[in-house]
């Protein structure tokens, strides 16, 4: 699993510091993990899969796709949503609920 974490980090084009920051670890800990000096606990596995949309089976076994398949439109939408201010995120959520209600009435 340790080498797959390194492969993932490099695929994402992140430094050890950037990768560690996203999962709540220091770069030195990521370095230790990548060089098998540190075991990967379940909390970190969950954080990696959640943060980077990684296929848990691939992370544990190396089998299957590295990433969980997500519809491109949904992925694009989520990237836009994350860049909006909290106020605009709320507005977008309210608008989406209105659109869904409208769709369900037809």
Backbone as JSON Lines, residues from 0, in Angstrom:
{"i":0,"aa":"X","n":[0.82,-1.19,0.0],"ca":[0.0,0.0,0.0],"c":[0.87,1.26,0.0]}
{"i":1,"aa":"X","n":[2.0,1.18,0.65],"ca":[2.87,2.35,0.75],"c":[3.32,2.85,-0.62]}
{"i":2,"aa":"X","n":[3.67,1.92,-1.51],"ca":[4.1,2.34,-2.85],"c":[2.93,2.88,-3.65]}
{"i":3,"aa":"X","n":[1.72,2.37,-3.41],"ca":[0.56,2.9,-4.12],"c":[0.25,4.32,-3.68]}
{"i":4,"aa":"X","n":[0.5,4.64,-2.44],"ca":[0.3,6.01,-1.98],"c":[1.26,6.94,-2.7]}
{"i":5,"aa":"X","n":[2.49,6.5,-2.88],"ca":[3.46,7.31,-3.63],"c":[3.01,7.46,-5.08]}
{"i":6,"aa":"X","n":[2.57,6.38,-5.68],"ca":[2.08,6.42,-7.06],"c":[0.91,7.39,-7.17]}
{"i":7,"aa":"X","n":[0.0,7.32,-6.23],"ca":[-1.16,8.22,-6.21],"c":[-0.71,9.68,-6.12]}
{"i":8,"aa":"X","n":[0.17,9.95,-5.18],"ca":[0.65,11.33,-4.98],"c":[1.28,11.86,-6.26]}
{"i":9,"aa":"X","n":[2.1,11.05,-6.89],"ca":[2.76,11.48,-8.13],"c":[1.74,11.65,-9.26]}
{"i":10,"aa":"X","n":[0.76,10.77,-9.32],"ca":[-0.3,10.9,-10.33],"c":[-1.05,12.2,-10.15]}
{"i":11,"aa":"X","n":[-1.28,12.59,-8.9],"ca":[-1.98,13.85,-8.6],"c":[-1.08,15.06,-8.73]}
{"i":12,"aa":"X","n":[0.2,14.82,-8.98],"ca":[1.17,15.91,-9.14],"c":[1.29,16.76,-7.87]}
{"i":13,"aa":"X","n":[1.32,16.1,-6.72],"ca":[1.42,16.8,-5.44],"c":[2.76,16.49,-4.78]}
{"i":14,"aa":"X","n":[3.29,17.49,-4.09],"ca":[4.48,17.24,-3.27],"c":[4.05,16.48,-2.02]}
{"i":15,"aa":"X","n":[5.02,15.96,-1.29],"ca":[4.69,15.28,-0.04],"c":[4.03,16.25,0.93]}
{"i":16,"aa":"X","n":[4.48,17.5,0.92],"ca":[3.89,18.51,1.8],"c":[2.44,18.79,1.42]}
{"i":17,"aa":"X","n":[2.18,18.94,0.13],"ca":[0.81,19.22,-0.33],"c":[-0.12,18.04,-0.04]}
{"i":18,"aa":"X","n":[0.36,16.84,-0.35],"ca":[-0.43,15.63,-0.12],"c":[-0.73,15.48,1.37]}
{"i":19,"aa":"X","n":[0.31,15.62,2.18],"ca":[0.15,15.49,3.63],"c":[-0.82,16.52,4.19]}
{"i":20,"aa":"X","n":[-0.73,17.76,3.69],"ca":[-1.63,18.81,4.15],"c":[-3.09,18.48,3.89]}
{"i":21,"aa":"X","n":[-3.35,17.81,2.79],"ca":[-4.73,17.48,2.43],"c":[-5.31,16.33,3.26]}
{"i":22,"aa":"X","n":[-4.43,15.5,3.84],"ca":[-4.92,14.4,4.67],"c":[-4.54,14.57,6.14]}
{"i":23,"aa":"X","n":[-4.02,15.73,6.48],"ca":[-3.73,16.03,7.88],"c":[-2.45,15.45,8.43]}
{"i":24,"aa":"X","n":[-1.44,15.28,7.57],"ca":[-0.15,14.74,8.02],"c":[0.99,15.63,7.56]}
{"i":25,"aa":"X","n":[2.12,15.54,8.27],"ca":[3.31,16.29,7.86],"c":[3.99,15.58,6.7]}
{"i":26,"aa":"X","n":[4.77,16.34,5.95],"ca":[5.48,15.77,4.8],"c":[6.44,14.67,5.25]}
{"i":27,"aa":"X","n":[7.02,14.8,6.42],"ca":[7.94,13.76,6.9],"c":[7.21,12.43,7.13]}
{"i":28,"aa":"X","n":[5.96,12.51,7.56],"ca":[5.17,11.29,7.76],"c":[4.84,10.65,6.41]}
{"i":29,"aa":"X","n":[4.5,11.49,5.42],"ca":[4.24,10.96,4.07],"c":[5.5,10.29,3.53]}
{"i":30,"aa":"X","n":[6.65,10.91,3.76],"ca":[7.92,10.32,3.34],"c":[8.13,8.96,4.0]}
{"i":31,"aa":"X","n":[7.87,8.88,5.3],"ca":[8.01,7.61,6.02],"c":[7.06,6.55,5.47]}
{"i":32,"aa":"X","n":[5.84,6.96,5.14],"ca":[4.86,6.02,4.58],"c":[5.35,5.51,3.23]}
{"i":33,"aa":"X","n":[5.76,6.42,2.37],"ca":[6.19,6.05,1.03],"c":[7.41,5.13,1.03]}
{"i":34,"aa":"X","n":[8.23,5.23,2.06],"ca":[9.43,4.39,2.16],"c":[9.23,3.21,3.13]}
{"i":35,"aa":"X","n":[7.96,2.91,3.4],"ca":[7.57,1.76,4.24],"c":[8.16,1.77,5.64]}
{"i":36,"aa":"X","n":[8.44,2.96,6.16],"ca":[8.92,3.08,7.53],"c":[7.76,3.31,8.5]}
{"i":37,"aa":"X","n":[6.56,3.43,7.94],"ca":[5.38,3.73,8.74],"c":[4.19,3.0,8.12]}
{"i":38,"aa":"X","n":[3.37,2.38,8.95],"ca":[2.19,1.67,8.45],"c":[1.06,2.66,8.2]}
{"i":39,"aa":"X","n":[0.19,2.28,7.31],"ca":[-0.97,3.11,6.96],"c":[-2.17,2.59,7.75]}
{"i":40,"aa":"X","n":[-2.69,3.44,8.65],"ca":[-3.84,3.0,9.44],"c":[-5.14,3.23,8.66]}
{"i":41,"aa":"X","n":[-6.21,2.69,9.2],"ca":[-7.51,2.77,8.51],"c":[-8.0,4.21,8.38]}
{"i":42,"aa":"X","n":[-7.73,5.04,9.37],"ca":[-8.15,6.44,9.31],"c":[-7.52,7.13,8.1]}
{"i":43,"aa":"X","n":[-6.24,6.87,7.88],"ca":[-5.56,7.47,6.73],"c":[-6.09,6.91,5.42]}
{"i":44,"aa":"X","n":[-6.37,5.62,5.38],"ca":[-6.95,5.02,4.17],"c":[-8.26,5.71,3.81]}
{"i":45,"aa":"X","n":[-9.1,5.91,4.81],"ca":[-10.4,6.55,4.59],"c":[-10.2,7.99,4.12]}
{"i":46,"aa":"X","n":[-9.27,8.69,4.74],"ca":[-9.0,10.08,4.36],"c":[-8.51,10.18,2.92]}
{"i":47,"aa":"X","n":[-7.62,9.3,2.54],"ca":[-7.08,9.31,1.17],"c":[-8.19,9.02,0.16]}
{"i":48,"aa":"X","n":[-8.98,8.0,0.43],"ca":[-10.06,7.63,-0.5],"c":[-11.08,8.74,-0.62]}
{"i":49,"aa":"X","n":[-11.41,9.35,0.5],"ca":[-12.4,10.42,0.5],"c":[-11.89,11.68,-0.18]}
{"i":50,"aa":"X","n":[-10.71,12.11,0.18],"ca":[-10.16,13.37,-0.33],"c":[-9.83,13.32,-1.81]}
{"i":51,"aa":"X","n":[-9.33,12.19,-2.28],"ca":[-8.84,12.12,-3.65],"c":[-9.69,11.22,-4.56]}
{"i":52,"aa":"X","n":[-10.85,10.78,-4.05],"ca":[-11.76,9.95,-4.84],"c":[-11.06,8.66,-5.31]}
{"i":53,"aa":"X","n":[-10.32,8.06,-4.38],"ca":[-9.54,6.86,-4.69],"c":[-10.38,5.61,-4.42]}
{"i":54,"aa":"X","n":[-10.23,4.64,-5.3],"ca":[-10.87,3.35,-5.16],"c":[-10.22,2.61,-3.98]}
{"i":55,"aa":"X","n":[-10.98,2.34,-2.94],"ca":[-10.44,1.7,-1.74],"c":[-9.83,0.33,-2.05]}
{"i":56,"aa":"X","n":[-10.45,-0.41,-2.94],"ca":[-9.93,-1.74,-3.32],"c":[-8.55,-1.6,-3.97]}
{"i":57,"aa":"X","n":[-8.4,-0.6,-4.84],"ca":[-7.09,-0.37,-5.46],"c":[-6.05,0.0,-4.41]}
{"i":58,"aa":"X","n":[-6.43,0.88,-3.48],"ca":[-5.48,1.32,-2.46],"c":[-4.99,0.13,-1.63]}
{"i":59,"aa":"X","n":[-5.89,-0.77,-1.29],"ca":[-5.54,-1.91,-0.44],"c":[-4.84,-3.03,-1.21]}
{"i":60,"aa":"X","n":[-5.24,-3.26,-2.46],"ca":[-4.75,-4.44,-3.17],"c":[-3.95,-4.14,-4.43]}
{"i":61,"aa":"X","n":[-4.13,-2.95,-4.98],"ca":[-3.5,-2.63,-6.26],"c":[-4.3,-3.09,-7.45]}
{"i":62,"aa":"X","n":[-5.47,-3.67,-7.21],"ca":[-6.31,-4.17,-8.3],"c":[-7.43,-3.19,-8.6]}
{"i":63,"aa":"X","n":[-7.78,-3.1,-9.88],"ca":[-8.86,-2.22,-10.29],"c":[-8.35,-0.84,-10.66]}
{"i":64,"aa":"X","n":[-9.27,0.08,-10.83],"ca":[-8.93,1.46,-11.18],"c":[-8.45,2.22,-9.96]}
{"i":65,"aa":"X","n":[-7.51,3.13,-10.17],"ca":[-6.99,3.95,-9.08],"c":[-8.09,4.84,-8.49]}
{"i":66,"aa":"X","n":[-8.91,5.38,-9.37],"ca":[-9.94,6.31,-8.93],"c":[-11.33,5.73,-9.11]}
{"i":67,"aa":"X","n":[-12.23,6.17,-8.25],"ca":[-13.63,5.81,-8.39],"c":[-14.16,6.59,-9.58]}
{"i":68,"aa":"X","n":[-14.88,5.9,-10.43],"ca":[-15.41,6.56,-11.62],"c":[-16.55,7.5,-11.23]}
{"i":69,"aa":"X","n":[-16.44,8.74,-11.65],"ca":[-17.48,9.74,-11.42],"c":[-17.82,10.37,-12.75]}
{"i":70,"aa":"X","n":[-19.08,10.58,-12.95],"ca":[-19.53,11.24,-14.16],"c":[-18.8,12.57,-14.33]}
{"i":71,"aa":"X","n":[-18.31,12.86,-15.52],"ca":[-17.53,14.08,-15.78],"c":[-18.3,15.34,-15.41]}
{"i":72,"aa":"X","n":[-19.57,15.4,-15.76],"ca":[-20.37,16.6,-15.44],"c":[-20.43,16.81,-13.94]}
{"i":73,"aa":"X","n":[-20.62,15.74,-13.19],"ca":[-20.69,15.85,-11.74],"c":[-19.36,16.32,-11.17]}
{"i":74,"aa":"X","n":[-18.28,15.76,-11.67],"ca":[-16.95,16.15,-11.2],"c":[-16.68,17.63,-11.51]}
{"i":75,"aa":"X","n":[-17.02,18.07,-12.73],"ca":[-16.85,19.48,-13.09],"c":[-17.68,20.38,-12.19]}
{"i":76,"aa":"X","n":[-18.93,19.97,-11.93],"ca":[-19.81,20.74,-11.07],"c":[-19.23,20.87,-9.66]}
{"i":77,"aa":"X","n":[-18.73,19.76,-9.13],"ca":[-18.17,19.79,-7.78],"c":[-16.96,20.7,-7.69]}
{"i":78,"aa":"X","n":[-16.13,20.7,-8.71],"ca":[-14.96,21.59,-8.72],"c":[-15.39,23.06,-8.7]}
{"i":79,"aa":"X","n":[-16.42,23.38,-9.48],"ca":[-16.94,24.76,-9.48],"c":[-17.54,25.09,-8.12]}
{"i":80,"aa":"X","n":[-18.34,24.18,-7.6],"ca":[-19.01,24.4,-6.31],"c":[-18.0,24.69,-5.2]}
{"i":81,"aa":"X","n":[-16.89,23.96,-5.18],"ca":[-15.88,24.14,-4.14],"c":[-15.24,25.52,-4.18]}
{"i":82,"aa":"X","n":[-15.23,26.16,-5.35],"ca":[-14.59,27.47,-5.46],"c":[-15.52,28.62,-5.1]}
{"i":83,"aa":"X","n":[-16.82,28.34,-4.97],"ca":[-17.78,29.39,-4.63],"c":[-17.71,29.75,-3.15]}
{"i":84,"aa":"X","n":[-18.1,30.97,-2.85],"ca":[-18.19,31.41,-1.45],"c":[-19.31,30.61,-0.78]}
{"i":85,"aa":"X","n":[-19.29,30.51,0.55],"ca":[-20.36,29.78,1.25],"c":[-21.76,30.33,0.93]}
{"i":86,"aa":"X","n":[-21.87,31.63,0.76],"ca":[-23.17,32.23,0.44],"c":[-23.67,31.76,-0.92]}
{"i":87,"aa":"X","n":[-22.75,31.74,-1.9],"ca":[-23.15,31.3,-3.24],"c":[-23.4,29.79,-3.27]}
{"i":88,"aa":"X","n":[-22.69,29.04,-2.45],"ca":[-22.97,27.6,-2.36],"c":[-24.39,27.39,-1.84]}
{"i":89,"aa":"X","n":[-24.77,28.14,-0.81],"ca":[-26.13,28.04,-0.27],"c":[-27.16,28.41,-1.33]}
{"i":90,"aa":"X","n":[-26.9,29.49,-2.07],"ca":[-27.81,29.92,-3.12],"c":[-27.96,28.84,-4.19]}
{"i":91,"aa":"X","n":[-26.85,28.25,-4.57],"ca":[-26.88,27.2,-5.58],"c":[-27.66,25.98,-5.09]}
{"i":92,"aa":"X","n":[-27.48,25.62,-3.84],"ca":[-28.22,24.49,-3.27],"c":[-29.72,24.77,-3.27]}
{"i":93,"aa":"X","n":[-30.11,25.98,-2.88],"ca":[-31.53,26.33,-2.89],"c":[-32.09,26.29,-4.31]}
{"i":94,"aa":"X","n":[-31.32,26.81,-5.26],"ca":[-31.75,26.8,-6.66],"c":[-31.9,25.38,-7.18]}
{"i":95,"aa":"X","n":[-30.97,24.52,-6.82],"ca":[-31.02,23.12,-7.26],"c":[-32.26,22.44,-6.69]}
{"i":96,"aa":"X","n":[-32.61,22.73,-5.44],"ca":[-33.81,22.13,-4.83],"c":[-35.06,22.61,-5.54]}
{"i":97,"aa":"X","n":[-35.1,23.88,-5.91],"ca":[-36.24,24.43,-6.65],"c":[-36.36,23.74,-8.02]}
{"i":98,"aa":"X","n":[-35.22,23.58,-8.7],"ca":[-35.23,22.9,-10.0],"c":[-35.69,21.45,-9.87]}
{"i":99,"aa":"X","n":[-35.26,20.78,-8.83],"ca":[-35.65,19.38,-8.62],"c":[-37.15,19.3,-8.36]}
{"i":100,"aa":"X","n":[-37.68,20.18,-7.51],"ca":[-39.11,20.2,-7.24],"c":[-39.89,20.45,-8.54]}
{"i":101,"aa":"X","n":[-39.42,21.39,-9.33],"ca":[-40.07,21.69,-10.6],"c":[-40.05,20.48,-11.54]}
{"i":102,"aa":"X","n":[-38.93,19.81,-11.59],"ca":[-38.8,18.63,-12.45],"c":[-39.74,17.52,-11.99]}
{"i":103,"aa":"X","n":[-39.86,17.34,-10.69],"ca":[-40.69,16.27,-10.13],"c":[-42.18,16.52,-10.32]}
{"i":104,"aa":"X","n":[-42.57,17.75,-10.54],"ca":[-43.97,18.1,-10.73],"c":[-44.44,17.83,-12.15]}
{"i":105,"aa":"X","n":[-43.48,17.68,-13.06],"ca":[-43.87,17.45,-14.46],"c":[-43.94,16.0,-14.81]}
